[in-house]
Amino acid sequence: MALLAFASQLAPVLVEVAAGAAGRRAEQRRAPRLLLQHAQDRVLLDQARLVARADRELSHGLGNLVQRTVALVNRHGGRVDGRPDGELAAAAAALPGRVDAALARFDVRSAAAAVWEVVEEGNRTVSRERPWELRGDDRRLHDVLATLVGACRTVATEIGPFLPDASVRLRERLGEGAHVGHGPPVFPRLAAG
């Protein structure tokens, strides 16, 4: 009788264990599909984040700065004959040393951050100086444009270790000496819409 009572208490436990084992086997069969789906979701998420970051930093940041600078220079004769000055010129002049020092320490993040600081200062300079409103002050207009072109050329050179093809395209667009090129954006938006 004691054995029967024990068996009756054990039966629900055995059913639960058996159901759990069957469930685990089903989960194990589904696990590779779930892992694959998770990996695909992760890749799509990472790809979306990569596209968003490329658009934010390259298209909207550096690309926008270069495109606006080139368009302004071409709108005002296609030549750069001013003298770089101000905070942007100082930041651009210090950039090669900052990048070299960071790369000597194998600190790629600091090197990239130094480049993007100059890009951000360039965009702030465009917003602050508003070169499209400087038509009456030709000397100031040409100095601002020379500052922007000089900073963009420095950035184009310094991104070489990170984005070699983009560096070449930017240098071609920005030209040499007093001449500046023209053409479509170097960094078109990647995201649709």
Backbone as a ProteinNet text record, in pm:
[ID]
protein_1_A
[PRIMARY]
MALLAFASQLAPVLVEVAAGAAGRRAEQRRAPRLLLQHAQDRVLLDQARLVARADRELSHGLGNLVQRTVALVNRHGGRVDGRPDGELAAAAAALPGRVDAALARFDVRSAAAAVWEVVEEGNRTVSRERPWELRGDDRRLHDVLATLVGACRTVATEIGPFLPDASVRLRERLGEGAHVGHGPPVFPRLAAG
[TERTIARY]
81.2	0	87.1	189.2	279.9	342.7	371.7	430.6	332.2	204.7	102.1	84.2	87	75	195.3	312.5	432.6	424.8	377.1	365.7	264.1	154.1	53	106.1	193.1	253.8	362.4	428.1	536.4	485.6	370.1	317.1	306.4	245.5	239.5	377.8	471.4	607.6	669	650.3	704.3	640.2	510.7	442.3	500.9	521.4	577.9	719	799	936.4	935.2	847	839.1	794.4	695.2	648.8	759.7	831	942.6	1050.5	1079.5	1181	1135.4	1007.4	954.9	959.9	924.2	929.7	1071.8	1166.6	1306.4	1355.3	1312.3	1353.1	1295.7	1171.1	1110.6	1185.9	1218.9	1295.6	1432.6	1494.5	1626.4	1618.9	1506.7	1491.4	1466.9	1398.4	1371.9	1490.6	1579.2	1689.3	1773.9	1815.9	1896.8	1820.2	1689.1	1609.9	1600.5	1580.7	1572.7	1705.8	1814.9	1946.4	1971.3	1933.6	1950.9	1865.7	1740.2	1653.6	1710.9	1760.7	1821	1942.3	2024.8	2143.6	2102.9	1999.7	1953.7	1898.4	1819.9	1767.4	1881.4	1983	2097.4	2173.8	2193.2	2263.2	2183.4	2052.1	1969.1	1973.1	1968.1	1975.4	2110.8	2218	2351.1	2367.3	2310.4	2319	2242.7	2126.7	2048.5	2124.2	2186.8	2264.6	2384.9	2448.5	2564.4	2523.4	2413	2364	2328.9	2261.1	2224	2348	2447.5	2569.9	2646.7	2652.8	2721	2650.6	2517.2	2443.8	2468.7	2465.1	2482.1	2622.9	2724.6	2861.2	2922.3	2899.6	2963.1	2878	2753	2669.3	2632	2580.1	2534.2	2648.4	2752.8	2863.9	2969.5	3059.9	3171.4	3125	3038.4	2991.1	2920.3	2836.6	2765.2	2862.3	2960.5	3059.4	3133.8	3182	3257.4	3167.8	3046.9	2957.4	2920.1	2889.1	2856.1	2977.5	3094.9	3216.4	3246	3242.1	3270.3	3166.6	3039.6	2934.4	2955	2988.7	3011.1	3130.4	3238.2	3356.6	3322.5	3254.3	3219.5	3121.1	3035	2940.9	3013.4	3132.3	3207.1	3338.2	3330.6	3445.2	3524.9	3500.9	3570.7	3715.6	3758.2	3897.3	3900.5	4006.5	4027.1	4146.8	4123.7	4236.3	4239.6	4172.5	4177.1	4282.5	4286.3	4380.7	4301.1	4329.7	4259.3	4283.1	4177.2	4192.7	4086.9	4099.7	4000.1	4020.9	3920.5	3926.8	3938.7	3865.2	3869.6	4008.5	4070.3	4205.2	4304	4290.1	4379.8	4356	4229.8	4197.4	4249.2	4233.4	4281.5	4433.7	4501.1	4648	4699.3	4627.2	4669	4629.1	4537.5	4483.7	4588.7	4679.4	4776.6	4857.8	4900.3	4975.3	4891.3	4764.4	4675.4	4650.7	4627.3	4602.7	4728.4	4842.7	4968.1	4997.5	4977.8	5003	4908.9	4782.1	4686.1	4720.6	4754.9	4788.4	4919.4	5012	5137	5107.7	4998	4955.1	4858.1	4834.6	4737.3	4596.5	4568.1	4438.6	4357.7	4297.9	4224.9	4103.6	4037.8	3920	3955.6	4065.4	4105.4	4144.1	4207.3	4243.9	4118.3	4022.6	3897.1	3820.2	3819.9	3750.3	3811.3	3942.9	4009.2	3964	3952.7	3906.1	3763.8	3676.6	3535.5	3515.7	3605.3	3596.9	3618.4	3710.8	3735.7	3616.3	3559.3	3440.1	3327.5	3304.3	3198.1	3226.7	3352.8	3389.1	3369.9	3398.1	3374.6	3228.3	3140.7	2997.2	2948.8	3004.2	2969.4	3017	3133.6	3186.1	3094	3047.5	2955.6	2829.3	2774.7	2653.1	2676.6	2791.4	2822.6	2855.8	2940.1	2987.7	2887.3	2803.5	2702.2	2763.3	2856.7	2929	2839.2	2723	2632	2578.8	2596.5	2552.8	2668.8	2788.1	2906.1	2940.1	2847.7	2876.2	2934.4	2893	2944.7	3084.9	3126.5	3257.5	3342.8	3394.3	3467.1	3588.9	3661.4	3781.4	3741.4	3639	3594.4	3540.5	3464	3409.5	3522	3623.8	3733.5	3816.7	3828.6	3899.1	3821.1	3689	3605	3611.9	3601.2	3607.5	3744.5	3850.6	3984.9	3999.4	3940.3	3944.7	3871.8	3753.2	3674.4	3744.8	3795.8	3865	3989.3	4066	4186.4	4153.7	4049.4	4009.7	3961.9	3882.6	3833.1	3947.6	4045.3	4160.7	4241.3	4256.2	4328.8	4253.8	4122.8	4041.5	4050.3	4042.1	4049.8	4180.2	4288.8	4417.6	4420.6	4369.8	4380.3	4285.2	4180	4093.7	4149	4259.6	4321.2	4340.4	4391.3	4408.8	4276.8	4168.3	4039.5	3953.1	3952.5	3868.7	3952.5	4041.7	4135.6	4068.3	3965.2	3898.5	3827.7	3763.4	3694.4	3795.1	3908.4	4013.3	4054	4073.2	4111.6	4000.4	3875.9	3762.6	3749.5	3766.1	3755.9	3867.6	3989.2	4100.6	4081.2	4027.5	3998.4	3892.1	3788.4	3680.2	3729.8	3814.8	3861.5	3973	4031.2	4133.4	4261.3	4345.8	4473.9	4492.5	4572.5	4602.2	4475.9	4462.2	4347.9	4224.2	4239	4128	4053.8	3921.5	3834.4	3750.3	3732	3651	3502.1	3422.6	3277.5	3224.5	3100.7	3039.7	2938.1	2888.4	2786	2846.9	2763.7	2813.2	2907.5	3012.1	3107.4	3045.3	2960.7	2894.4	2743	2683.2	2537.6	2473.6	2350.5	2279.4	2258.6	2270.4	2251.1	2108.5	2045.9	1911	1811.1	1707.3	1602.2	1520.7	1477.5	1387.8	1460.5
-116.8	0	125.2	121.6	235.4	258.3	150.3	161.4	225.8	189.5	245.1	394.9	433.2	574.2	651.8	591.7	656.7	673.2	566.2	570.1	675.7	687.5	786.3	928.8	946.5	1078.1	1104.2	999.3	1011	1027.5	975.2	977.3	1119	1214.1	1348.9	1409.1	1377.7	1428.4	1369.4	1238.2	1172.5	1229.2	1255.4	1313	1451.7	1528.8	1663.5	1656.8	1564.3	1547.9	1504.7	1409.3	1362.4	1475.1	1550.9	1663	1766.9	1789.3	1884	1837.2	1706.6	1651.9	1664.5	1636.4	1649.6	1795.5	1883.4	2026.2	2072	2021	2058	2007.5	1885.5	1833.6	1921.5	1964	2051.7	2184.7	2237.5	2362.5	2344.2	2226.8	2202.1	2196.2	2140.7	2137.3	2277.7	2361.2	2498.2	2589.5	2552.2	2640.2	2688.1	2600	2651.2	2755.1	2730.3	2828.9	2959.8	2950.3	3070.9	3146.5	3071.8	3135.5	3202	3134	3190.7	3316.9	3309.9	3427.4	3542	3509.1	3612.1	3673.9	3589.6	3639.6	3728.5	3687.9	3770.1	3902.9	3898.4	4022	4112	4052.1	4128.5	4193.5	4116.9	4170.2	4285.4	4267.2	4374.3	4496.7	4475.1	4586.2	4655.5	4577	4635.8	4707.6	4651	4715.6	4848	4848.6	4972.7	5077.3	5034.4	5128	5180.1	5093.4	5133.6	5235.5	5210.5	5304.1	5437	5433	5556.9	5635.3	5565.5	5634.3	5690.7	5613.1	5662.6	5787.2	5784.9	5903.4	6021.4	5996.8	6105.4	6165.5	6080.7	6130.7	6164.1	6077.8	6100.9	6190.4	6153.9	6231.2	6366.6	6366.8	6492.1	6572.3	6506.5	6576.4	6620	6530.5	6562.7	6592.6	6508.5	6528.7	6661.5	6696.6	6824	6941.9	6932.8	7040	7058	6950.1	6958	7007.9	6954.1	6993.4	7141.3	7189.6	7331.6	7418.7	7376.2	7454.3	7463.5	7351.1	7349	7432.3	7418.1	7495.2	7645.3	7685.7	7828	7882	7805.5	7850.2	7860.9	7762.5	7766.7	7878.7	7911.6	8022	8157.1	8160.3	8286.4	8280	8222.4	8227.2	8098.3	8000.4	7872.4	7873.1	7982.6	7994.4	8033.5	7991.9	8026.3	8120	8245	8338.3	8417.7	8366.2	8431.6	8367.6	8415.7	8360.5	8293.8	8166.2	8097.9	8167.7	8176.6	8237.3	8181.3	8213.4	8177	8039.8	8000.6	7875.1	7753.6	7755.2	7640.9	7625.2	7735	7727.7	7673.3	7715.2	7665.8	7517.3	7477.4	7335.9	7248.7	7298.4	7222.5	7212.7	7319.6	7318.1	7219.9	7205.6	7114.7	6969.3	6947.8	6813.4	6708.6	6732.3	6626.7	6580.5	6672.7	6635.6	6553.9	6592.7	6518.7	6376.7	6363.5	6230.1	6145.1	6201.7	6126.4	6080.4	6168.4	6132.6	6021.8	6030.2	5926.8	5793.2	5795.3	5669.5	5611.3	5695.4	5645.2	5568.2	5604.9	5533.9	5419.9	5397.1	5298.4	5330.7	5459.2	5506.2	5556.6	5463.2	5495.1	5583.3	5556.1	5636.7	5784.5	5810.8	5950.5	6016	5940.6	5995.1	6030	5939.1	5965.6	6080.5	6084.6	6192.4	6328.4	6334.6	6461	6508	6413.8	6448.2	6502.2	6431.4	6473.2	6604.1	6636.6	6767	6879.8	6860	6961.6	6969.6	6855	6854.6	6932.7	6904.8	6975.1	7124.9	7161.4	7303.6	7367.9	7293.2	7345.3	7374.6	7282.9	7306.2	7421.4	7434.1	7549.3	7679.7	7676.8	7796.6	7840.5	7744.9	7779.3	7843.7	7785.2	7839.9	7976.5	7993.7	8119.2	8231.1	8202.1	8303.8	8333.7	8236.6	8253.1	8315.3	8244.4	8304	8348.9	8292.3	8332.8	8474.8	8527.4	8664.2	8764.5	8721.1	8807.7	8869.6	8880.9	8933.1	9073.7	9157	9293.8	9302.5	9200.2	9200	9090.4	9119.6	9018.2	8963.2	9049.1	9001.9	8898.1	8928.3	8834	8706.1	8719.4	8603.4	8511.1	8566.2	8482.3	8422.5	8494.3	8437.9	8320.5	8336.4	8227.4	8107.1	8129.7	8018.5	7950.6	8029	7970.9	7888.5	7935.2	7861.8	7729.4	7732.6	7609.9	7510.7	7560.9	7471.8	7411.8	7493.9	7443.3	7336.5	7359.4	7260.2	7131.5	7145.3	7026.3	6947.1	7016.6	6947.7	6874.5	6936	6870	6746	6758.7	6643.4	6534.2	6571.9	6472.9	6393.4	6459.6	6390.9	6303.3	6355.5	6284.4	6166.1	6158.8	6040.7	5925.5	5949.8	5846.7	5711.7	5707.3	5576.1	5505.1	5580.7	5522.4	5492.8	5585.4	5575.8	5613.1	5524.7	5562.1	5603.8	5532.3	5569.6	5703.9	5724.9	5852.2	5966.7	5941.4	6043.2	6088.3	5994.2	6025.9	6105.2	6059.4	6129.3	6271.9	6288.7	6422.9	6513.4	6460.2	6543.5	6583.9	6492.6	6526.8	6636.5	6624.2	6723	6859.3	6859.9	6985.7	7050.1	6976.6	7032.3	7068	7144	7187.2	7335.5	7394.9	7537.3	7621.2	7711.1	7802.3	7741.2	7626.1	7565.8	7462.1	7462.2	7367.2	7298.1	7168.2	7092	7109.8	7029.6	7030.3	6894.5	6867.2	6740.5	6698.3	6575.4	6525.3	6501.1	6484.9	6460.7	6340.5	6352.5	6243.2	6133.7	6174.2	6079	6092.3	6029.6	6037.1	5960.8	5997.3	5928.5	5782.2	5694.7	5551.8	5508.4	5572.6	5535.6	5588.9	5510.3	5553.7	5663.4	5758.7	5863.8	5973.9
0	0	0	76.5	81.5	-54.6	-125.4	-257.5	-354.4	-344.9	-430	-402.2	-277.1	-241.8	-296.5	-285.8	-336	-488.2	-557.1	-702.7	-745	-670	-706.8	-687.5	-590.4	-572.3	-678.1	-719.1	-814.8	-958.2	-988.9	-1125.3	-1181.1	-1109.7	-1167	-1191.2	-1103.6	-1120.9	-1246.7	-1268.3	-1387.3	-1514	-1511.1	-1627	-1655.7	-1550.8	-1566.5	-1623.1	-1571.7	-1621.3	-1766.5	-1799.9	-1938	-2030.8	-1987.3	-2069	-2084.2	-1976.6	-1982.4	-2077.9	-2074.5	-2164.7	-2309.1	-2334.3	-2470.5	-2513.2	-2420.5	-2450	-2478	-2398.6	-2420.4	-2555	-2591.9	-2722.6	-2834.3	-2817.5	-2918.4	-2923.8	-2805	-2800.9	-2863	-2838.8	-2896.3	-3048.2	-3099.6	-3245.6	-3300.2	-3221	-3263.9	-3240	-3150.8	-3110.7	-3228.4	-3320	-3432.2	-3515.1	-3534.9	-3610.1	-3534.1	-3403.1	-3321.8	-3321.8	-3310.2	-3313.5	-3448.2	-3555.5	-3688.7	-3704	-3658	-3666	-3583.6	-3463.3	-3377.9	-3447.7	-3508.6	-3578.3	-3695.7	-3770.4	-3882.4	-3832.9	-3724.7	-3667.1	-3622.7	-3561	-3510.7	-3627	-3734.6	-3851.2	-3910.8	-3924.3	-3978.9	-3889.1	-3757.5	-3663.4	-3674.6	-3677.6	-3690	-3823.9	-3929.5	-4060	-4056.9	-3997	-3986.9	-3905.1	-3796.7	-3715.1	-3792	-3869.3	-3948.8	-4055	-4123.2	-4225	-4160.2	-4045.6	-3976.2	-3934.4	-3886.1	-3842.7	-3961.8	-4070.3	-4191.2	-4243.1	-4244.4	-4289.7	-4196.7	-4066.1	-3968.9	-3977.2	-3976.7	-3968.9	-4104.8	-4201.5	-4331.5	-4421.3	-4441.8	-4532	-4473.1	-4352.1	-4291.7	-4230.3	-4183.7	-4118.7	-4218.2	-4249.3	-4338	-4480.3	-4533.5	-4670.3	-4688.3	-4591.8	-4597.9	-4591.5	-4503.3	-4492.9	-4624.9	-4682.5	-4808.2	-4921.2	-4929.8	-5038.5	-5030.1	-4908.9	-4893	-4925	-4879.2	-4903.7	-5052.4	-5121.2	-5264.9	-5340.9	-5303.1	-5371	-5350.2	-5229.2	-5201.7	-5280.4	-5283.1	-5357.9	-5506.1	-5561.1	-5703.4	-5734.1	-5640.5	-5658.7	-5659.5	-5598.9	-5588.3	-5667	-5785.4	-5875.4	-5887.2	-5802.7	-5813.8	-5769.9	-5711	-5665.7	-5518.6	-5451.6	-5311.7	-5305.2	-5264.9	-5259	-5128.4	-5025.7	-4895.5	-4806.4	-4681.8	-4583.8	-4472.6	-4444.3	-4336	-4202.3	-4121.8	-3989.4	-3893.8	-3767.4	-3668.1	-3604.8	-3525.2	-3450.4	-3541.1	-3651.7	-3743.3	-3803.6	-3843.5	-3901.4	-3799	-3672.6	-3567.4	-3541.3	-3537.5	-3514.4	-3628.7	-3752.1	-3868.3	-3868.7	-3829	-3824.8	-3719.7	-3609.9	-3503	-3530.7	-3624.3	-3648.1	-3685.3	-3779	-3812.4	-3690.5	-3607.3	-3487.1	-3390.2	-3374.6	-3284	-3334.7	-3464.9	-3522.2	-3512	-3546.2	-3538.8	-3396.1	-3298.5	-3158.3	-3112.8	-3151.2	-3112.2	-3177.2	-3304.7	-3372.9	-3319.9	-3276.6	-3216.6	-3087.9	-3019.2	-2897.5	-2930.8	-3060.3	-3107	-3056.5	-3040.6	-2992	-3111.4	-3183	-3304.7	-3274.3	-3162.6	-3127.1	-3108.8	-3040.9	-3021.1	-3153.8	-3241.4	-3372.5	-3451.2	-3453.1	-3524.4	-3459.1	-3327	-3255.5	-3290.2	-3302.5	-3338.3	-3476.4	-3569.1	-3704	-3698	-3624.8	-3622.2	-3546.9	-3454.8	-3388.5	-3489.5	-3581.6	-3684.5	-3780.5	-3814.8	-3900.9	-3833.5	-3705.4	-3633.2	-3623.2	-3599.1	-3594	-3730.9	-3837.4	-3972.4	-3996.4	-3956.3	-3973	-3885.7	-3765.4	-3680.1	-3744.2	-3806.4	-3872.5	-3986	-4065	-4173.7	-4115.7	-4009.7	-3948.3	-3885.8	-3824.9	-3756.7	-3855.8	-3954.1	-4048.3	-4159.4	-4192.9	-4297.4	-4423.6	-4488	-4601	-4715.3	-4730.4	-4836.8	-4814.7	-4694.1	-4665.3	-4666.1	-4704	-4700.2	-4836.3	-4925.9	-5060.2	-5058.2	-4968.5	-4963.1	-4905	-4832.5	-4766.6	-4830.9	-4949.9	-5027.5	-4954	-4883.7	-4813.2	-4708.6	-4628.6	-4525.2	-4589.4	-4696	-4766.5	-4811.2	-4873.8	-4924.5	-4810.2	-4700.3	-4584.2	-4524.4	-4514.7	-4461.6	-4554.1	-4683.5	-4778.7	-4775.2	-4765.7	-4756.3	-4628.6	-4520.2	-4394.3	-4407.9	-4467.7	-4485.5	-4577.6	-4690.4	-4784.5	-4718.8	-4649.1	-4581.9	-4479.1	-4401	-4300.6	-4367.6	-4472.9	-4543.7	-4607.2	-4661.9	-4721.8	-4615.5	-4499.8	-4391	-4344.9	-4327.2	-4286.3	-4391.6	-4519.9	-4627.8	-4620.4	-4587.8	-4574.9	-4450.1	-4338.8	-4211.3	-4198.7	-4281.1	-4274	-4357.9	-4426	-4509.6	-4441.5	-4317.6	-4252.6	-4222.4	-4211.8	-4175.5	-4297.2	-4392	-4512.3	-4634.3	-4677.8	-4785.2	-4915.4	-4960.1	-5085.3	-5071.8	-4959.4	-4936.9	-4931.6	-4873.1	-4865.6	-5005.6	-5094.4	-5232.9	-5301.2	-5286.4	-5350.4	-5297.7	-5167.6	-5109.3	-5159.3	-5163.6	-5211	-5356.5	-5437.1	-5576.6	-5583.6	-5501.4	-5502.9	-5456.5	-5354.9	-5296.9	-5377.7	-5470.6	-5557.4	-5482.7	-5552	-5494.6	-5518.9	-5435.4	-5453.5	-5448.2	-5545.3	-5547.1	-5611.6	-5677.1	-5751.2	-5667.5	-5682.6	-5613.9	-5719.7	-5703.6	-5799.6	-5775	-5844.9	-5825.8	-5866.8	-5832.8	-5868.4	-5764.5	-5779.1	-5687.3	-5548.2	-5447.4	-5313.2	-5305.7	-5228.6	-5209.6	-5123.7	-5028.6	-4939.2	-4952.4	-5055.2	-5065	-4949.2	-4916.6	-4808.7	-4846.7	-4749.7	-4771.2	-4741.9	-4643	-4603.6	-4705.1	-4729.3	-4820.3	-4754	-4834.5	-4784.4	-4733.3
[MASK]
+++++++++++++++++++++++++++++++++++++++++++++++++++++++++++++++++++++++++++++++++++++++++++++++++++++++++++++++++++++++++++++++++++++++++++++++++++++++++++++++++++++++++++++++++++++++++++++++++

